[in-house]
Structure formats: C-alpha cells, structure tokens
C-alpha cells in the first residue's frame, strides 16, 4: 500500500482542516466571538495528526527492504510519544486498514480519544470489508439491516494503550503485505480482545 492509496483520504482530511482554519480566522475578525465551526477545533488537531502519521508510515515514506523494520519501529515510537500528550476529551485520527500482496489494500480510520480519568476509547471507522463485525440494527420501517460504520471500544486504560505490542500488531497490517491481512484476521477484529471492554 503505497502513499498513493492515502492520497484521496489525505486530501479530504486536509480540506476539512482548511475549513476549520478559515472558520477560526472569521472568529478572530469577530472580536473573539465563537464562529459556527469552533466546536471542530479539537477535531482539526486530531485530523492534522492523521495527515502527519500518513506521511511517516514506512510505505508512505518509500521505505522497503532492510530499512523497513527500522523505520516501522521509529514510526511506532513516534506515535507512542503522542498518546500521553492527549488532553482529556481530545482525540487523534489514525490511518488504518490492511495491505495484501500485489497492491491490494483496504483503508479505514481509527479514532483514539482521551475520555478523562485515565480512560480512553478506540473507534474503528469502516465502510467496506469487515462491516459484518460491526454492531447492526434493523430499520423498523423497511426491515433492512443497518450496519454501524463506527465501532467503539470504551473504557481502555492508558497503560494498555502504551503497550507498544498492540500498536505493532495493528499497524503492521498496513506495512507488511500478507494474504492473511484481512478483516477475518485475529489481529484486527479479535473477539477475545474486544470482550475485555464495552463495545458499541
């Protein structure tokens, strides 16, 4: 999965950040009065983090061969340094998904949020492969089964999130192509892991 796969998502996120920045300029012109999109300011910071992480992911940075392992571990360390700096009720958006051989891949987003009191939530945002593992409901009018594109794991302690092994297993799906990388992978939607927390 080369950087080009992230290009459309990166442009969309960058555009949203631009809109919020322009909104903030409007606020300053109005003598500090709240602008219509001021509530998105914290989300903008989270999305800017996502753009930065996409840029330094090893495959986006053009890493391969012997350099790949080193750059991947440097990426994990850089990411882990961001987690303790999240203020209560602040969140960051993370590039997610998996990569298979021959350039096949699936992209989604993760949202890591500091809920306060040393507890975090982790959300998987997905619109394609793997939705069968997300919560669902039935439309009372049509009877159509509706899939929830955002699945959130709640009440995660900070010491769990600072365990680098979790992030290595998660992010390696994007960096190291394998036929085993898929929604069915135990490294992705793993019931034994999710059962420890409240999932919605």
C-alpha positions, 0 to 999 in steps of 0.5 A: 500500500503505497502513499498513493492509496492515502492520497484521496483520504489525505486530501479530504482530511486536509480540506476539512482542516482548511475549513476549520482554519478559515472558520477560526480566522472569521472568529478572530475578525469577530472580536473573539466571538465563537464562529459556527465551526469552533466546536471542530477545533479539537477535531482539526488537531486530531485530523492534522495528526492523521495527515502527519502519521500518513506521511511517516508510515514506512510505505508512505515514506518509500521505505522497503527492504532492510530499512523497513523494520527500522523505520516501522519501529521509529514510526511506532515510537513516534506515535507512542510519544503522542498518546500521553500528550492527549488532553482529556476529551481530545482525540487523534485520527489514525490511518488504518486498514490492511495491505495484501500482496500485489497492491491490494489494500483496504483503508479505514480510520481509527479514532483514539480519544482521551475520555478523562480519568485515565480512560480512553476509547478506540473507534474503528471507522469502516465502510467496506470489508469487515462491516459484518463485525460491526454492531447492526440494527434493523430499520423498523420501517423497511426491515433492512439491516443497518450496519454501524460504520463506527465501532467503539471500544470504551473504557481502555486504560492508558497503560494498555494503550502504551503497550507498544505490542498492540500498536505493532500488531495493528499497524503492521497490517498496513506495512507488511503485505500478507494474504492473511491481512484481512478483516477475518484476521485475529489481529484486527477484529479479535473477539477475545480482545474486544470482550475485555471492554464495552463495545458499541 
